[in-house]
Amino acid sequence: MDFYKKLIIKILESSSLAENSKILKKLKLGYDLSQAERRELEELIDNII
């Protein structure tokens, strides 16, 4: 699971859409995301792709 988390962080860091995102900050600090934050993360990734 750590591999995927690191991969998501790397993708978010390289995107101008998510570079200042609170979701990215939480992921980097190792916090678990709430269900609403997971949906927000999914939307961010959809916008990047």
For each residue, the residues with C-beta under 8 A, 3 or more apart:
1: 4 5
2: 5 6
3: 6 7
4: 1 7 8
5: 1 2 8 9 27
6: 2 3 9 10
7: 3 4 10 11
8: 4 5 11 12 27 41 45
9: 5 6 12 13 24 27 28
10: 6 7 13 14
11: 7 8 14 15 45 48
12: 8 9 15 18 19 21 23 24 27 44 45 48
13: 9 10 18 19 24
14: 10 11
15: 11 12 18 19 44 48
16: 19
17: 21 44 47 48
18: 12 13 15 21 23 24 44 48
19: 12 13 15 16 24
20: 24
21: 12 17 18 24 25 44
22: 25 26
23: 12 18 26 27 33 37 40 41 44
24: 9 12 13 18 19 20 21 27 28
25: 21 22 28 29
26: 22 23 29 31 33 37
27: 5 8 9 12 23 24 30 31 33
28: 9 24 25
29: 25 26
30: 27
31: 26 27
32:
33: 23 26 27 37 38 41
34: 37 38
35: 38 39
36: 39 40
37: 23 26 33 34 40 41
38: 33 34 35 41 42
39: 35 36 42 43
40: 23 36 37 43 44
41: 8 23 33 37 38 44 45
42: 38 39 45 46
43: 39 40 46 47
44: 12 15 17 18 21 23 40 41 47 48
45: 8 11 12 41 42 48 49
46: 42 43 49
47: 17 43 44
48: 11 12 15 17 18 44 45
49: 45 46
